[in-house]
Amino acid sequence: MESLDVDVLIVGAGLSGIDMACRLTRALPDHTFAILEARDAIGGTWDLFRYPGVRSDSDMYTLSFPFRPWTREAAISEGGAIRDYIRETATEFGIAERVRFDQRVVGASWSSITARWTVRVETSEGEVGHTCRFLHLATGYYDYDRGHVVDFPGQEAFSGAIVHPQFWPADLEVAGRRVVVIGSGATAVTIVPALAGAGAQVVMLQRSPSYLASRPGTDALARTAFRVLPDQVAHRVLRSKNIALTTASYMLMRRFPRGSRALLTKGVARLLPDAYAVGQHFAPSYDPWDQRLCLVPDGDFFEAVSSGRAEVVTDTIDTFTPDGIRTASGRDLDADIVVTATGLRLVVAGKIALDVDGQVVDLHERFVYRGLMFSDVPNLAWVVGYTNNSWTLRADLAARWICRLLASMQRAGQTTVTPRHTVEEAGRPAVDLTPGYVQRAAGILPKQGATRPWSVRQNYLIDRITMSGNRFDDGHLQLT
């Protein structure tokens, strides 16, 4: 297998990786690059996830690339359309031919002598090594190989099928079958109406509620905007409008949590039958945006519950039985299929083992510079999206910032850029949320500091300002 030696090596051919590649072709056409993809297709998350109803949890005018307008009618899109959009973008920009499939990156070593990374890759034909000046990790932040699996009491006695959404069987028939979905997050809220619509009788069994918010699946302004304006202008108008609304909504909910709780709960009550136990099933104990809000396009989840095709049960599991699940309160939930929508496993930097000049890098001990580079790790970026807004907003900001950084280094004859964190502080996890999948990863997540540029703000508008410009001598980057 051919070894590569390029200026920039991108790991991952999902939204973040394709975005970075497109930005490179425009901003730095003289830089060589390639994309390494462990799987056999472009699309990342949107190629991996195939469970019923899989869809975006952000509007497509912000989740799509700013340089290639999303012109389809659906503002909240199903996964297949997103996958097609990513692949079409890669083809249009000449990126598809730069992707090397079947390339699982397992390690990367930095040499200060050569000012290059040596990247170790596993393929079906054996190991191969690549080298690059800059390593861009567009690997996301969860484990593609394993979801979070709970060993429930007695589950070996269950006579039906147990399915994790991350590995949904393509041939699983659900029509006319009884399905229990364990979980209350975005995946469960997506799967329940899809299964109900496919003819299953569904119970969503949740240990505790999540905040749900319904919104239209299409944007009322979009049809007019694309009719009267050029596509790029219409896309920019819709993107700006949605960024402003989402940011304002988040800030108001954080500033006025009590009123926001009441508003969200009332919104749910309006979409359910009178006297429904909203307080029991849809009133979390935490404040809005301590965890992500679950988006319900066109109220499909509430319609499934109202019609009787789906039911919400708030309880804990006592044990599995041959015929289903018995809850702690003694209720038996009969099931032919149990879906364990129990969450994801977070990983950092794609589980890639890093070392700098022979010294192993423990990323849990490193601080994150501008949300994308690790302290004392040269020429490397790790892209993570917003928790309160579209993933692509931050991924694209990061791509543009890195391109300007590389251009600045080229002009100055510099080969190495290393963030240096010199403040004595304990730090806190770089992903600042309270759901179980984040708490379980507390021992591996890198840290953020108390002040910029070492704190990770969840505010696109502020980041847009602070990450613009072409000066990088801020006292935190060592450029040599």
N, C-alpha and C positions, 0 to 999 in steps of 0.2 A: 504494500500500500504506500502511495506517494506521501512523503513528508512535505509540509508546507513551511515556508518562511515568509511572513507577511508583516506589514506595519501594525495592523489591528486584527486580532482574532476575536470573533464574537461567538459566544457559547449560547446556543438556543435560537431556534427559528420560529419563535412565537411573535406576539405583538412587539415586544421590546427589541428583539433581535432584528426583525425586519425593519423596524423604525430606525434603529441605529445604522443599518446598512444603507437605507435610503438617504439618510442625512449625510453619510460619508460620501456617497457618490456625487452629491451636489456640492458639499462644502469643501471636500478634499479629494478631488478626482485623481490626484497624483499619488494618493496613499493606496497601497495594496491591502486587501482584506479578504477574509473568508468567514463563513459561518459553519460551526460544527453543531450537528444535531444528532442526539443519541437515537432518536426514533427514525422512522422511514418516511416521514411526511412533514411538510411545513404546516404550522398552525398552533403549535404549543398546546396550551390548555384546551383550546377550542378544537383541536384534533383528538386529544386524549379523552375528554369527557363526552360520553355518548348516552348518558342516562335520559329517560323520558323527560321532555320539556326543557332540557338544558338551554339556558338563555343568558343574556347579559344582565347584570345587576346595576349597570350604569347606562345612561342614554348613549346611543351610537354616535351622536354628533360630538361627544367628548371622548368616547372610547375609540373611535376611528382616528386615522392619521389626519393631522391638519392639512397636509399637502395633497391628500387624495379624498375628495368629498364623499361622504356617505349619502347616496341619493335614493336609497330604498325607502319605502313608505314607513316601515317599522322603526320606531325610535328605540324600542326595547326589542332586540332581535334574538331569534333562536340561534343556537350554536352553529348549525350548519352554514347559515348565511355569513356568520362572522368568519368561519374557517375559509369559505370561498373568497371573501373579501381580502383576507390576509394573503392568500395564494395569488389572487389576481394582482394585488399590489406588487408582490415579489416578482411576478412575471413582467409587469409593465415597466418596472424600474431596472430590469436586468439583474435582479438579485437572485432569482431561483437558481441560476447557473453557478452561483458562488457558494451554494449550500453543499456541504459534505455530510451525507447521511451515515447512519450506523457508526457514529463517532461519539462514544461516551467518555467524557473527560473525567478522569479520576484523580489527577494530580497536576500541580503546576509549581515549578521552581524558578525563582528569580535569581539572576546572577548580576551583581553590581559590576563585575568585570566586563561582561559583554553588553550590559544594559538590555537584557532580553529575558523573556519568559520561555522556559522549555515546558511544553504542555504534554502530559502523558495521556494517551487515549486508548481505550479498549474498543476493538472492532470484532466483527464475526470472523475476521481473518487473522486476528492476533493483535498485539500491541503496536502502536506507532507513536512517534514523537513529532510535535510541531514546535516551531519557534515564532515569537512575535515581539514587537516592541511594546504594544499595549494590549492588555487583556480585558475584554468587556463581557461581564457575566450577566447575560440576559436569561437567567435560569429560573426566574420566579422565586417563590419563597415556600413552596411545599414539595413534598416527596412524591415524585411521579411513580415510584415503585411500590409504595405502600400508603394506604390511608390510615387514619386512626381507628384501630380495632379494639373493641371492648370485649373482654372474656366474660360474657354474661352467665350467671348461674344456670346450669341445666341445659345450655343451648345444644349440647350434643344429643339430647333426647328429642329435639324438635324433628318432626318427620318431613317438614317442608324445606323450601330453599331459603338460604340466607345470602343476601346480596349486598355488597358495598357499592354505592353509586359510582365510585371511581373506576370500577371494573364491571360495568353492567353487561350481562350476556346479551349478545345481539339476538338470540333466538328465544328469549324469555317471553312467554305468553302470559298476559295478565287479565285478559277479558274473562269476566265471570268468576274471578278468583278473589279471595279475601287477602288483603295486604295490610300489614302493620308497618308503618314507617317510623323508626325510632329517631327522634331528633326534632329540633325546633328552629334550625337556622335556615339560611337561604336555600340550601340544597333540598331540605325537606319541604319547604314551602313551595318550591318549584315542582318537585316530583308529585306531590299529592294531587293537584288538579290535573296533571298530565295523566296519571294512572286512572283517576276517576273518569276522565274524558275517554279513556281507552276501554272502559267497561269494567274496571275493578271496583270492589267495595273497599274503601280505604279508611284506616284509623291512623292518625298521627299521634304517637305516644311521646309526650314531651315531659322531661323532668321539671322544666321551668319554662315560662313563656319568653318570647322574643318580641320586640317592637316590629309591627308590620305597618306598612304604608302603601296604600293603593294609588296608582297614577295611570293615566292613559298610556296604552301601548304605542300610540302614534302621537306625533306632535302637531297640534292644530295649526301652528304657524308654518310648518314645513311645506305643505302642499302649495300655499300661496307664495312662499319665499322662492321655491324652485321654479315656479311658473313665471315669476316676474323678474327674477335676478339670475345672473350667471351662476352656475353650480358652485364655484369656489366662493363667491360672495355670499350666496345663500347659506352655504355650509358655515362660513365664518360668523354670520349673524346668529344662526341657531346655536353654534358652539359658544359664542360669547354670552348669549342669553342664558343658556343652561349652566354655564360656569358661575355666573352671577347669582342665579336662583339657588343653586346647590350650596354655594359658599354662604350665602345669606341665611339659608335655612339651617345649616349646620351651626353657624355662630349664634343664631337666636335660640336654638335648642340647648346649646351649652350654657348660654347666658341665663335662660329662663327654663330650667329643667322641670319645675313643677307644672307650669302652664303647658309645656310641651307634652308632658305625660298625659295631661287631661285632653289635649287636642288630639293626640294620636289614638287614645282610647275611644274618644267620641267618634273619630273617623272610622274605626273598626265597627263600633256599635251600629252605625248607620247602614253598614253593608251586611248585617246579620239579622236574623229574625228577632222580633221583640222578646224581651226577657231572656235573651241568650246570656250565658254566664261569662260575659266579657272580662270582668274583673278577675275571674279564676284562670282563664285561658290566654288572655292577651294583655295583662298588666304586669310587666316585669318588675323585679325588686330594684333594679339598677336604673340610672338615669339614661335618657336617650343619648346615643353615641358613645356611651361607655363600651358598647359593642355596636357593630354595624347594624343599621336598620335593614330589614328584609323588604325588598321591593315586590309588590304584587301588581303586575300590569293588568289593567282592566278588571281588577278585582276578581281574577279567576279562582283564587284560593277560596275567597269568601262565597263565591257562587257555588263551588263544589260542596262546601259545608252547608250552605242554606238549602241545597237541593236534597240533602240526605245521602249523597254519594260518598261523602267524606265526613269524618268525625274527629274532633280533637279531644284527647284524654290527657289530663295533666296528673301524672302519677309517676312513681318509680317502679322498677322491675323487681319483683320478688324472685321469680324463676321462669325459665322457659318450660313449657310442657310439650308433650308429643303433638298437641293440636294448636299451640300458639304460645301466648305469654300470660302469666298470672301477675297482676300488679300487687304492690304492697298493700293496697286497700282490699285485696281479695277478689278483684274482678278478673274474669277470664276473657282474654281477647283472642278469639279464634283466628287462625291465619294459615293460609297456604304458602305465603311468601312473607318473609321479614326483611325489610330494607334497613340496613344500619347506616343511617345518615348521621353518623356520630362525629364527623369532622375530618379534618386534614391533619397531616403531620408536617409541621414546619421544619424546614432545613435552611441552612445559610450557604449561599454561594454554591448551590447545586451539589452539596456534599463533597466538593473538590478539596483534596488535601493540599494546602499551600505551605510553601516554605520560602524564606528569604535568606539567601546566602547560607543555606544549610540549616537555618534555625526554623523549627516548626512554628507556624502561625496559629495561635489559638484565637479565633475570631471573637469569642466571648469576652476576651480581655481587651479587645480593640474598640476604639471610638470611631463613629461614623462621621466623616466630613461631608457636609452638604447632603447628607442622606445617601451618598453614593460611593465614597472612597473610604478605605480603612486606614486608621493611623499606622504609620510606619510600614505600610505596604506600598511599594512603588508601582506606578503605571498599571493600576487595576481599578476597575469600577464594578460595582454590584448594583443592579437596577431593581428598585422596589417601588411600586406605585403607591398612590394615596389610599388611606383606609376610609376616608370620608368623601371620596370623589373618584373619578375615572382613573384607572390604572395608567392609561396612555398619557394622561396629562403630565405626570411626573416623568414617565419614561422618555417622552419627547423632549421635555426640558433638559433632562440628563444628557440625551444624545446631542442636542445642540450645544450645551455647555462643554461637553467633552470635545466636540469638533472644534470649537473656538480655542480650547486649551491646546489641542494638538497643533492647530495652525499657529498659535502664539509661540509654542515651543520650536516649531520649524523655523519661524522667522528669527528667533533668538539663538538658534543653534543648540538648543537644550535637548537632552535625551531622556532625562529622568524627572518625574514629579512625584513627590512623597508628602502626604499630609503628616504634620507633626503636632501631636496633642501634648501640650506642656503643662496644663493646669492639673493640680491635684484635686481630683473629685471622684466620688464613687460611681457616678453615672447611673442611668436607668435604661431598661431595654429600649432598643431603637424602634420597636413596634409597640406603641403605647396604647394597647387595648386590653380589656379584661376577659374576653371569651376563653373557654377552656383550651383551644388549640394554641393560643398565644401563651397562656400560663404554663402549659406543658413544655413549651420551648424556652422557658426563661433561662435555663442553664446553657443554651447554645447561642442565643441571640447576641449580637454585638451591642455596644452601649451608645447612648447619646449623652451629650453634656448638657449643662444648664443654659448655655448661651450659644448664639450663632457664631461660627458656622457649624458648631458641633451638636446643636439641637435639631431635631427633626420636626419641622412645622408641618401641620396638615392644612396648608393654605396655599393654593395655587397662585393666587394673585400676588401674595408677598414673594413667593419663590420666583415668580416671573420677573419681578423687579430685581431681587438680589442675585439672580443667576444670569442676568443680562450683562452686556459689556464684554470687553476684551482684556481687562486687567486682572492678573492673577497673583499679584504680589501683595496678598492680604496679611502676611505675617504667619500664615498657617500652612502654606505650601512651600516645600523646599524644592526649588528648581535648579538642576545642575546640568 
